[in-house]
Amino acid sequence: MNPRLVNLLASFIRGSSDYTLARLEFCVRFEGRPAPPVLDRLPDASEATLRARWDGIEEQLAAIRAFVKQVESGSGTDQRTDPAFRWLRRTVRELDQYARALRWVLTVHGGDAAP
């Protein structure tokens, strides 16, 4: 398996844990308002797991990005300026970067063992 792919997957898994915590904090802070979408966690950094679950993860990330954009374009500033939202937005941006890099590695290298 491509070492870059392993490293990116491990980083994505860590980032998804950060997102889960940021999502929880956002939900507690803004109780009663719509919650950010859930992101399934990859159980391991294996190519088999990636191939089996990646399309679903990318769909979830699209919904998460749409949620963040909706909050950013909202008329009120209480959510946009809150530290809980800023943390959520930062974790989403990091996950998006990892996801784009993962898709690139899969496309260019096909996930092969060769670097």
N, CA, C and O atoms as a MOPAC input file, in Angstrom:
PM7 MOZYME 1SCF
protein

 N      0.84800 1    -1.18200 1     0.00000 1
 C      0.00000 1     0.00000 1     0.00000 1
 C      0.89000 1     1.24100 1     0.00000 1
 O      1.93000 1     1.27400 1     0.65900 1
 N      0.48200 1     2.22300 1    -0.72200 1
 C      1.21600 1     3.47200 1    -0.86500 1
 C      1.39700 1     4.14000 1     0.50300 1
 O      0.41200 1     4.37600 1     1.20300 1
 N      2.64600 1     4.44900 1     0.89600 1
 C      2.88000 1     5.08700 1     2.20300 1
 C      2.16100 1     6.42700 1     2.34900 1
 O      1.71900 1     6.78000 1     3.44200 1
 N      2.04600 1     7.16700 1     1.25800 1
 C      1.30600 1     8.43600 1     1.32000 1
 C     -0.15700 1     8.19100 1     1.65500 1
 O     -0.77700 1     8.93900 1     2.41000 1
 N     -0.68700 1     7.13200 1     1.07800 1
 C     -2.08200 1     6.78800 1     1.33400 1
 C     -2.29400 1     6.41900 1     2.79700 1
 O     -3.27800 1     6.83200 1     3.41000 1
 N     -1.37200 1     5.64300 1     3.35300 1
 C     -1.46400 1     5.26100 1     4.76700 1
 C     -1.40500 1     6.50000 1     5.65400 1
 O     -2.21000 1     6.64400 1     6.57400 1
 N     -0.46200 1     7.38900 1     5.38500 1
 C     -0.32300 1     8.61100 1     6.18900 1
 C     -1.55100 1     9.51200 1     6.06400 1
 O     -2.02900 1    10.05900 1     7.05700 1
 N     -2.05200 1     9.66000 1     4.85100 1
 C     -3.24300 1    10.48500 1     4.65700 1
 C     -4.45800 1     9.89000 1     5.35600 1
 O     -5.25500 1    10.61000 1     5.95700 1
 N     -4.58900 1     8.57500 1     5.27300 1
 C     -5.71100 1     7.92700 1     5.95300 1
 C     -5.62800 1     8.11200 1     7.45900 1
 O     -6.63200 1     8.39400 1     8.11200 1
 N     -4.44100 1     7.95500 1     8.00400 1
 C     -4.26500 1     8.14900 1     9.44900 1
 C     -4.59800 1     9.58900 1     9.83000 1
 O     -5.25000 1     9.82600 1    10.84700 1
 N     -4.15800 1    10.54500 1     9.02700 1
 C     -4.47000 1    11.95200 1     9.29300 1
 C     -5.96600 1    12.21200 1     9.16800 1
 O     -6.53900 1    12.95500 1     9.96600 1
 N     -6.59600 1    11.60600 1     8.17400 1
 C     -8.03600 1    11.77700 1     8.00000 1
 C     -8.79500 1    11.19900 1     9.19400 1
 O     -9.76700 1    11.79500 1     9.65800 1
 N     -8.36400 1    10.05600 1     9.68700 1
 C     -9.01700 1     9.44100 1    10.84300 1
 C     -8.88000 1    10.34200 1    12.06600 1
 O     -9.84300 1    10.53500 1    12.80800 1
 N     -7.68200 1    10.89400 1    12.27900 1
 C     -7.50000 1    11.84700 1    13.39200 1
 C     -8.38500 1    13.07500 1    13.20000 1
 O     -9.01000 1    13.55600 1    14.14500 1
 N     -8.42900 1    13.57300 1    11.97800 1
 C     -9.26700 1    14.73500 1    11.68400 1
 C    -10.74500 1    14.45900 1    11.88900 1
 O    -11.48800 1    15.33400 1    12.33400 1
 N    -11.17600 1    13.24200 1    11.56700 1
 C    -12.59000 1    12.91300 1    11.77400 1
 C    -12.92100 1    12.84900 1    13.25900 1
 O    -14.04000 1    13.16800 1    13.66000 1
 N    -11.96000 1    12.44000 1    14.07100 1
 C    -12.16400 1    12.47100 1    15.52700 1
 C    -12.27800 1    13.91300 1    16.01600 1
 O    -13.12100 1    14.22400 1    16.85700 1
 N    -11.43000 1    14.78500 1    15.48700 1
 C    -11.51000 1    16.20800 1    15.83900 1
 C    -12.85600 1    16.79500 1    15.41400 1
 O    -13.46000 1    17.57800 1    16.14700 1
 N    -13.31800 1    16.40800 1    14.22100 1
 C    -14.61400 1    16.89600 1    13.74800 1
 C    -15.73800 1    16.44800 1    14.68500 1
 O    -16.63700 1    17.22800 1    14.99800 1
 N    -15.68400 1    15.20600 1    15.12500 1
 C    -16.71700 1    14.69300 1    16.02300 1
 C    -16.78100 1    15.51500 1    17.30500 1
 O    -17.86500 1    15.84500 1    17.78500 1
 N    -15.61800 1    15.84300 1    17.85400 1
 C    -15.58900 1    16.67000 1    19.06500 1
 C    -16.08800 1    18.08900 1    18.79100 1
 O    -16.83600 1    18.65400 1    19.58800 1
 N    -15.67400 1    18.65700 1    17.66800 1
 C    -16.12200 1    20.00800 1    17.31000 1
 C    -17.62800 1    20.02100 1    17.06300 1
 O    -18.31700 1    20.97000 1    17.43600 1
 N    -18.12800 1    18.97400 1    16.43900 1
 C    -19.57200 1    18.85300 1    16.19400 1
 C    -20.32700 1    18.78800 1    17.51400 1
 O    -21.35200 1    19.44800 1    17.68500 1
 N    -19.82200 1    17.99600 1    18.43700 1
 C    -20.45600 1    17.88000 1    19.75000 1
 C    -20.48100 1    19.23300 1    20.46300 1
 O    -21.50600 1    19.63400 1    21.01500 1
 N    -19.35200 1    19.92700 1    20.44700 1
 C    -19.30000 1    21.23700 1    21.09800 1
 C    -20.27800 1    22.21300 1    20.44700 1
 O    -20.95300 1    22.97400 1    21.14000 1
 N    -20.35200 1    22.19200 1    19.12100 1
 C    -21.29100 1    23.06200 1    18.41200 1
 C    -22.72500 1    22.73900 1    18.82100 1
 O    -23.51900 1    23.64700 1    19.06400 1
 N    -23.06000 1    21.45600 1    18.90000 1
 C    -24.41800 1    21.04300 1    19.27000 1
 C    -24.77000 1    21.46700 1    20.68900 1
 O    -25.89700 1    21.88700 1    20.94800 1
 N    -23.82600 1    21.36200 1    21.59700 1
 C    -24.06200 1    21.78200 1    22.97900 1
 C    -24.23500 1    23.29800 1    23.03600 1
 O    -25.12000 1    23.80900 1    23.72300 1
 N    -23.39600 1    23.99300 1    22.32000 1
 C    -23.42700 1    25.46500 1    22.33900 1
 C    -24.69700 1    26.00500 1    21.70000 1
 O    -25.25600 1    26.99500 1    22.17300 1
 N    -25.15600 1    25.36900 1    20.63100 1
 C    -26.32800 1    25.84600 1    19.89300 1
 C    -27.46000 1    24.82500 1    19.95400 1
 O    -28.01700 1    24.42800 1    18.93100 1
 N    -27.77900 1    24.41900 1    21.14700 1
 C    -28.85400 1    23.45500 1    21.37900 1
 C    -30.16000 1    23.98700 1    20.78400 1
 O    -30.49100 1    25.16400 1    20.92500 1
 N    -30.87700 1    23.11000 1    20.13100 1
 C    -32.14300 1    23.50700 1    19.52400 1
 C    -32.01600 1    23.97200 1    18.08900 1
 O    -33.02500 1    24.15800 1    17.41000 1
 N    -30.80800 1    24.16100 1    17.61800 1
 C    -30.58400 1    24.53700 1    16.21600 1
 C    -30.13100 1    23.29600 1    15.45400 1
 O    -29.68600 1    22.32200 1    16.06000 1
 N    -30.24100 1    23.32700 1    14.14000 1
 C    -29.80700 1    22.15500 1    13.36400 1
 C    -28.34700 1    21.79800 1    13.65300 1
 O    -27.48300 1    22.66700 1    13.76300 1
 N    -28.10800 1    20.51600 1    13.77100 1
 C    -26.75900 1    20.01700 1    14.05800 1
 C    -26.00100 1    19.77300 1    12.76200 1
 O    -26.60600 1    19.47400 1    11.73300 1
 N    -24.68200 1    19.90000 1    12.80800 1
 C    -23.87700 1    19.53500 1    11.64000 1
 C    -24.07000 1    18.04900 1    11.32200 1
 O    -24.30700 1    17.25100 1    12.22900 1
 N    -23.97200 1    17.67600 1    10.05400 1
 C    -24.13900 1    16.27000 1     9.68500 1
 C    -23.09600 1    15.37100 1    10.35400 1
 O    -21.99600 1    15.80400 1    10.69900 1
 N    -23.47400 1    14.13100 1    10.51800 1
 C    -22.58700 1    13.11900 1    11.09200 1
 C    -21.58700 1    12.68100 1    10.02500 1
 O    -21.91100 1    12.63500 1     8.83900 1
 N    -20.37900 1    12.36500 1    10.45600 1
 C    -19.35300 1    11.80800 1     9.57700 1
 C    -18.96700 1    10.44000 1    10.10800 1
 O    -18.49200 1    10.31300 1    11.23600 1
 N    -19.17600 1     9.41000 1     9.28200 1
 C    -18.76500 1     8.06700 1     9.69000 1
 C    -17.26100 1     8.03600 1     9.86400 1
 O    -16.51800 1     8.68100 1     9.12500 1
 N    -16.83300 1     7.28400 1    10.84300 1
 C    -15.40300 1     7.17100 1    11.11900 1
 C    -14.85300 1     5.93100 1    10.43100 1
 O    -15.43800 1     4.85200 1    10.52400 1
 N    -13.74200 1     6.08700 1     9.74900 1
 C    -13.06300 1     4.92900 1     9.16700 1
 C    -12.41800 1     4.14600 1    10.30400 1
 O    -11.68100 1     4.73000 1    11.09900 1
 N    -12.67000 1     2.84700 1    10.40800 1
 C    -12.15300 1     2.08000 1    11.54200 1
 C    -10.65500 1     1.81500 1    11.49100 1
 O    -10.03000 1     1.57400 1    12.52300 1
 N    -10.07700 1     1.85900 1    10.29500 1
 C     -8.64400 1     1.60500 1    10.17700 1
 C     -8.11000 1     2.27700 1     8.92200 1
 O     -8.86500 1     2.78200 1     8.09100 1
 N     -6.79300 1     2.26700 1     8.80900 1
 C     -6.13200 1     2.91300 1     7.67200 1
 C     -5.75400 1     1.88300 1     6.61500 1
 O     -4.60600 1     1.82500 1     6.17500 1
 N     -6.73200 1     1.06800 1     6.21200 1
 C     -6.44800 1     0.04900 1     5.20700 1
 C     -7.05700 1     0.43500 1     3.86200 1
 O     -8.03900 1     1.17400 1     3.78800 1
 N     -6.45200 1    -0.08300 1     2.81900 1
 C     -6.95000 1     0.18800 1     1.47500 1
 C     -8.34000 1    -0.41800 1     1.27900 1
 O     -9.19000 1     0.17100 1     0.61200 1
 N     -8.56400 1    -1.58700 1     1.85700 1
 C     -9.87100 1    -2.24000 1     1.72200 1
 C    -10.98000 1    -1.38500 1     2.33500 1
 O    -12.05000 1    -1.22700 1     1.74700 1
 N    -10.71600 1    -0.84500 1     3.50600 1
 C    -11.70200 1     0.02500 1     4.15900 1
 C    -11.93000 1     1.27200 1     3.32600 1
 O    -13.06800 1     1.69900 1     3.13300 1
 N    -10.85900 1     1.84900 1     2.83600 1
 C    -10.96900 1     3.05500 1     2.01900 1
 C    -11.84600 1     2.80000 1     0.80100 1
 O    -12.77400 1     3.56000 1     0.52800 1
 N    -11.55500 1     1.75000 1     0.08500 1
 C    -12.30700 1     1.46100 1    -1.13800 1
 C    -13.77400 1     1.13800 1    -0.84600 1
 O    -14.66000 1     1.49100 1    -1.62400 1
 N    -14.02200 1     0.47000 1     0.27300 1
 C    -15.39100 1     0.07700 1     0.60800 1
 C    -16.24800 1     1.25300 1     1.06300 1
 O    -17.45800 1     1.26400 1     0.83600 1
 N    -15.63200 1     2.23700 1     1.70100 1
 C    -16.42800 1     3.27200 1     2.35900 1
 C    -16.19300 1     4.69300 1     1.86200 1
 O    -16.87400 1     5.61800 1     2.30400 1
 N    -15.24200 1     4.88200 1     0.95100 1
 C    -14.85700 1     6.24400 1     0.60500 1
 C    -15.95600 1     7.04700 1    -0.08300 1
 O    -16.12500 1     8.22800 1     0.22200 1
 N    -16.69900 1     6.44900 1    -0.99300 1
 C    -17.74400 1     7.20600 1    -1.69400 1
 C    -18.77000 1     7.76300 1    -0.70700 1
 O    -19.20900 1     8.90500 1    -0.84400 1
 N    -19.14700 1     6.96600 1     0.27500 1
 C    -20.08000 1     7.43200 1     1.30100 1
 C    -19.49600 1     8.54800 1     2.14300 1
 O    -20.19200 1     9.50200 1     2.49100 1
 N    -18.21600 1     8.43000 1     2.47100 1
 C    -17.53900 1     9.47400 1     3.25100 1
 C    -17.52200 1    10.78300 1     2.46500 1
 O    -17.76400 1    11.85100 1     3.02600 1
 N    -17.23500 1    10.69600 1     1.16300 1
 C    -17.21200 1    11.91700 1     0.34600 1
 C    -18.59200 1    12.57000 1     0.28000 1
 O    -18.69300 1    13.79700 1     0.28200 1
 N    -19.64500 1    11.77200 1     0.22200 1
 C    -21.00200 1    12.32700 1     0.23200 1
 C    -21.28800 1    13.02700 1     1.55800 1
 O    -21.88400 1    14.10400 1     1.58100 1
 N    -20.86800 1    12.41900 1     2.65000 1
 C    -21.05700 1    13.03600 1     3.96100 1
 C    -20.27700 1    14.34400 1     4.06400 1
 O    -20.77900 1    15.33200 1     4.60200 1
 N    -19.05500 1    14.34800 1     3.54900 1
 C    -18.25500 1    15.57600 1     3.57200 1
 C    -18.92000 1    16.69200 1     2.76500 1
 O    -18.86200 1    17.85800 1     3.15600 1
 N    -19.54300 1    16.34400 1     1.65500 1
 C    -20.24900 1    17.35600 1     0.86000 1
 C    -21.38900 1    17.96800 1     1.67500 1
 O    -21.59800 1    19.18000 1     1.63800 1
 N    -22.11700 1    17.13900 1     2.40300 1
 C    -23.20600 1    17.64600 1     3.25100 1
 C    -22.65600 1    18.51700 1     4.38000 1
 O    -23.26200 1    19.52300 1     4.74600 1
 N    -21.52100 1    18.12900 1     4.92000 1
 C    -20.89500 1    18.90100 1     6.00200 1
 C    -20.43000 1    20.25800 1     5.48400 1
 O    -20.64800 1    21.28100 1     6.13400 1
 N    -19.79000 1    20.26900 1     4.31700 1
 C    -19.35200 1    21.54300 1     3.72500 1
 C    -20.55200 1    22.45100 1     3.44700 1
 O    -20.48300 1    23.66100 1     3.66300 1
 N    -21.64800 1    21.86600 1     2.96900 1
 C    -22.85500 1    22.65100 1     2.70500 1
 C    -23.41000 1    23.24300 1     4.00200 1
 O    -23.88700 1    24.37800 1     4.00900 1
 N    -23.35200 1    22.49000 1     5.08400 1
 C    -23.81600 1    23.00100 1     6.37700 1
 C    -22.97800 1    24.20200 1     6.80300 1
 O    -23.51900 1    25.22300 1     7.22600 1
 N    -21.66400 1    24.07900 1     6.69200 1
 C    -20.77400 1    25.17700 1     7.08600 1
 C    -21.05000 1    26.41200 1     6.22900 1
 O    -21.10400 1    27.52600 1     6.74900 1
 N    -21.22300 1    26.22300 1     4.93100 1
 C    -21.52400 1    27.36200 1     4.04700 1
 C    -22.85100 1    28.00900 1     4.42400 1
 O    -22.98700 1    29.23100 1     4.37200 1
 N    -23.82000 1    27.19500 1     4.80200 1
 C    -25.12400 1    27.72900 1     5.19800 1
 C    -24.99300 1    28.59600 1     6.45000 1
 O    -25.58700 1    29.67100 1     6.52600 1
 N    -24.22400 1    28.13600 1     7.42200 1
 C    -24.01700 1    28.93200 1     8.63800 1
 C    -23.26500 1    30.21400 1     8.29700 1
 O    -23.59800 1    31.28600 1     8.80200 1
 N    -22.25100 1    30.10100 1     7.44000 1
 C    -21.46400 1    31.28500 1     7.06400 1
 C    -22.30900 1    32.32900 1     6.34200 1
 O    -22.07800 1    33.52800 1     6.49500 1
 N    -23.27700 1    31.88700 1     5.56600 1
 C    -24.09400 1    32.83300 1     4.80400 1
 C    -25.34200 1    33.27500 1     5.56400 1
 O    -26.11200 1    34.09700 1     5.06700 1
 N    -25.54600 1    32.73700 1     6.75900 1
 C    -26.71200 1    33.09800 1     7.55900 1
 C    -26.69500 1    34.55600 1     7.97200 1
 O    -25.64600 1    35.19800 1     8.01400 1
 N    -27.88200 1    35.06400 1     8.27500 1
 C    -27.99200 1    36.48800 1     8.60500 1
 C    -27.44100 1    36.82300 1     9.98700 1
 O    -26.91300 1    37.91800 1    10.18400 1
 N    -27.55000 1    35.91200 1    10.94200 1
 C    -27.05500 1    36.18900 1    12.29300 1
 C    -25.56500 1    35.95000 1    12.40300 1
 O    -24.98900 1    35.16300 1    11.65200 1
 N    -24.95300 1    36.63300 1    13.34300 1
 C    -23.51100 1    36.46700 1    13.51400 1
 C    -23.16200 1    35.65000 1    14.74800 1
 O    -21.99100 1    35.34300 1    14.97300 1
 N    -24.16800 1    35.28900 1    15.55700 1
 C    -23.84900 1    34.57800 1    16.79300 1
 C    -23.17100 1    33.24100 1    16.52400 1
 O    -22.21900 1    32.88500 1    17.21800 1
 N    -23.64000 1    32.49700 1    15.53400 1
 C    -22.99200 1    31.22700 1    15.21000 1
 C    -21.65400 1    31.43700 1    14.51200 1
 O    -20.66300 1    30.79400 1    14.85500 1
 N    -21.62600 1    32.32400 1    13.54600 1
 C    -20.40800 1    32.52100 1    12.74100 1
 C    -19.22200 1    32.96400 1    13.56900 1
 O    -18.09000 1    32.57100 1    13.28600 1
 N    -19.45700 1    33.77000 1    14.57900 1
 C    -18.34600 1    34.31200 1    15.36400 1
 C    -18.04000 1    33.49500 1    16.61000 1
 O    -17.08000 1    33.79100 1    17.32200 1
 N    -18.83200 1    32.48700 1    16.88000 1
 C    -18.63500 1    31.68100 1    18.08200 1
 C    -17.41500 1    30.76900 1    17.92500 1
 O    -17.19800 1    30.21500 1    16.84700 1
 N    -16.62000 1    30.60600 1    18.98200 1
 C    -15.45500 1    29.71400 1    18.90800 1
 C    -15.81600 1    28.27200 1    18.53600 1
 O    -15.03000 1    27.58800 1    17.88000 1
 N    -16.98900 1    27.81000 1    18.94700 1
 C    -17.39400 1    26.43900 1    18.60700 1
 C    -17.55500 1    26.28500 1    17.09800 1
 O    -17.14800 1    25.27100 1    16.53000 1
 N    -18.14700 1    27.28600 1    16.44600 1
 C    -18.29200 1    27.21400 1    14.99300 1
 C    -16.94600 1    27.35900 1    14.29900 1
 O    -16.67400 1    26.67100 1    13.31600 1
 N    -16.11300 1    28.24500 1    14.80400 1
 C    -14.79200 1    28.42000 1    14.18200 1
 C    -13.99000 1    27.12600 1    14.24900 1
 O    -13.29300 1    26.78200 1    13.29500 1
 N    -14.08100 1    26.40300 1    15.36600 1
 C    -13.39300 1    25.11900 1    15.48200 1
 C    -13.99300 1    24.11500 1    14.50100 1
 O    -13.26400 1    23.38200 1    13.83200 1
 N    -15.31200 1    24.08400 1    14.41800 1
 C    -15.98300 1    23.18900 1    13.47700 1
 C    -15.53100 1    23.49400 1    12.05300 1
 O    -15.17700 1    22.58300 1    11.30400 1
 N    -15.54200 1    24.76500 1    11.68100 1
 C    -15.14000 1    25.16200 1    10.32500 1
 C    -13.69200 1    24.76300 1    10.04400 1
 O    -13.38400 1    24.28300 1     8.95200 1
 N    -12.80600 1    24.95600 1    11.01400 1
 C    -11.40000 1    24.58800 1    10.82600 1
 C    -11.24900 1    23.08200 1    10.60600 1
 O    -10.49700 1    22.65800 1     9.72900 1
 N    -11.95700 1    22.27300 1    11.39500 1
 C    -11.84000 1    20.82000 1    11.22800 1
 C    -12.40600 1    20.38200 1     9.88400 1
 O    -11.88300 1    19.45700 1     9.26200 1
 N    -13.47000 1    21.03700 1     9.43200 1
 C    -14.04700 1    20.70400 1     8.12800 1
 C    -13.06200 1    21.04500 1     7.01200 1
 O    -12.91200 1    20.27600 1     6.06300 1
 N    -12.40100 1    22.17400 1     7.11700 1
 C    -11.40500 1    22.54300 1     6.10100 1
 C    -10.24900 1    21.54600 1     6.06900 1
 O     -9.77400 1    21.17000 1     4.99800 1
 N     -9.80300 1    21.12300 1     7.24800 1
 C     -8.72700 1    20.13400 1     7.30300 1
 C     -9.17200 1    18.81300 1     6.67900 1
 O     -8.44000 1    18.21800 1     5.88800 1
 N    -10.37100 1    18.35800 1     7.03700 1
 C    -10.88600 1    17.11600 1     6.45900 1
 C    -11.01200 1    17.22700 1     4.94600 1
 O    -10.71200 1    16.27600 1     4.22400 1
 N    -11.44900 1    18.37000 1     4.46800 1
 C    -11.59000 1    18.57500 1     3.03400 1
 C    -10.23300 1    18.47900 1     2.33600 1
 O    -10.12500 1    17.88800 1     1.26200 1
 N     -9.20800 1    19.05700 1     2.94600 1
 C     -7.86500 1    18.96300 1     2.36500 1
 C     -7.38200 1    17.51500 1     2.32600 1
 O     -6.83900 1    17.06400 1     1.31700 1
 N     -7.58000 1    16.79400 1     3.42000 1
 C     -7.18300 1    15.38300 1     3.44300 1
 C     -7.96800 1    14.58300 1     2.40400 1
 O     -7.40400 1    13.72900 1     1.71900 1
 N     -9.25900 1    14.85800 1     2.28900 1
 C    -10.09400 1    14.12700 1     1.33700 1
 C     -9.64000 1    14.38000 1    -0.09900 1
 O     -9.58700 1    13.45600 1    -0.91000 1
 N     -9.31900 1    15.62100 1    -0.40500 1
 C     -8.83400 1    15.93500 1    -1.75900 1
 C     -7.50800 1    15.23500 1    -2.04200 1
 O     -7.28800 1    14.72400 1    -3.14000 1
 N     -6.63200 1    15.21500 1    -1.04800 1
 C     -5.34400 1    14.53800 1    -1.21300 1
 C     -5.54500 1    13.03300 1    -1.37300 1
 O     -4.88700 1    12.40100 1    -2.19900 1
 N     -6.44500 1    12.46400 1    -0.58900 1
 C     -6.72900 1    11.03100 1    -0.71400 1
 C     -7.27600 1    10.70300 1    -2.09600 1
 O     -6.85800 1     9.72500 1    -2.71500 1
 N     -8.20100 1    11.50900 1    -2.57700 1
 C     -8.76600 1    11.27300 1    -3.90400 1
 C     -7.67400 1    11.38600 1    -4.96500 1
 O     -7.65900 1    10.60600 1    -5.91700 1
 N     -6.76600 1    12.34100 1    -4.81500 1
 C     -5.67400 1    12.50200 1    -5.77200 1
 C     -4.78000 1    11.26200 1    -5.77900 1
 O     -4.44800 1    10.74000 1    -6.84300 1
 N     -4.39400 1    10.79400 1    -4.59600 1
 C     -3.53300 1     9.60700 1    -4.51700 1
 C     -4.24500 1     8.40600 1    -5.12500 1
 O     -3.63100 1     7.63400 1    -5.86200 1
 N     -5.51000 1     8.24000 1    -4.83100 1
 C     -6.26000 1     7.12100 1    -5.40700 1
 C     -6.34600 1     7.22300 1    -6.92200 1
 O     -6.26300 1     6.21500 1    -7.62400 1
 N     -6.51100 1     8.43800 1    -7.42400 1
 C     -6.64400 1     8.63100 1    -8.86100 1
 C     -5.30800 1     8.45500 1    -9.57600 1
 O     -5.22800 1     7.75900 1   -10.58800 1
 N     -4.26900 1     9.08000 1    -9.05400 1
 C     -2.96600 1     9.05800 1    -9.72100 1
 C     -2.26800 1     7.71300 1    -9.55100 1
 O     -1.71800 1     7.15900 1   -10.50300 1
 N     -2.29900 1     7.19800 1    -8.32700 1
 C     -1.56800 1     5.96400 1    -8.05000 1
 C     -2.46600 1     4.73700 1    -7.99600 1
 O     -1.97300 1     3.61200 1    -7.92000 1
 N     -3.75000 1     4.93700 1    -8.03400 1
 C     -4.66200 1     3.81100 1    -7.95600 1
 C     -4.60200 1     3.08700 1    -6.62900 1
 O     -5.10700 1     1.97100 1    -6.50800 1
 N     -3.98200 1     3.71400 1    -5.61700 1
 C     -3.87000 1     3.08100 1    -4.30900 1
 C     -2.86100 1     1.95000 1    -4.28000 1
 O     -2.82800 1     1.17300 1    -3.32600 1
 N     -2.02200 1     1.84400 1    -5.33300 1
 C     -1.04900 1     0.75400 1    -5.39700 1
 C      0.02200 1     0.89700 1    -4.33200 1
 O      0.18300 1     1.96100 1    -3.73500 1
 N      0.74900 1    -0.17900 1    -4.10100 1
 C      1.80300 1    -0.19300 1    -3.09100 1
 C      2.99300 1     0.67800 1    -3.48800 1
 O      3.74300 1     1.13000 1    -2.62400 1
 N      3.16800 1     0.91300 1    -4.76800 1
 C      4.31600 1     1.71500 1    -5.20800 1
 C      4.08500 1     3.18400 1    -4.89100 1
 O      2.99200 1     3.70300 1    -5.11400 1
 N      5.12400 1     3.86900 1    -4.36300 1
 C      4.97100 1     5.30000 1    -4.05400 1
 C      4.88200 1     6.17600 1    -5.28000 1
 O      4.75200 1     7.39400 1    -5.16000 1

